[in-house]
């Protein structure tokens, strides 16, 4: 049985304690494994998927990678943490059960009795245990977007630096990432937690569209899958297609009340732009008007009041060339 079937069957899903190429495996929590290579070295790597339970294609990609490790088709040559996020929501085919798990990594614990609350705690503990043992890592948190995107595969970088290093740009390009959004590290997301609490680098990857389990890993992120295999086995990265365009967050739209209205068609893709001065959203007396070059990412008027209903970004002029 492959890992995906095992994960869907229950929390007992496990990997063998050692892999064919000599790496040792330790289960830290349901759906979370810390893998130490036979020879220690290389940049520690965290790969997570399924933080949102309906974003199944990245889960399938990560399960296929784990199955390849177990069969000995791929050898782990770096310290590796494999983490499958919201298992209960994955089994239910839902984004989350009570609270958006990717909003629970910055102190907020969710409502009392929330089923995501203990899951966030388990992931935080596992991430800390990996950092304690192996130090700063590269963390790639794999998602699919709810809506179409002008850039089909893009990354959110909760980066402390003012810009990405050429090495990280090359990594993103090799992974098939077409745009990257520099977002600071204050967000309550799993990737931002990694940067804030454990150093190193982290990205949230948004890979294509949400689709149903079993519809298969989309061809649109074959480049990402190849990149993950290269990183895990410390092999050269696959050739890059194009350098990703860099965007900076100009502001966030926080929904204050149920009167919130977003002035955007429901099927508008991520990175949709506005004419300067256009009305983007309103909430009672509050209005958001577009500044020059602003585009919207993650528009979601259906979030609970108090949460983010969209992010406005502008292209980084330094990367226009
Ligand atoms: Zn997601």
Boltz pocket constraint, residues with backbone or C-beta under 6 A from the ligand:
constraints:
  - pocket:
      binder: B
      contacts: [[A, 51], [A, 52], [A, 55], [A, 142], [A, 143], [A, 144]]
      max_distance: 6.0
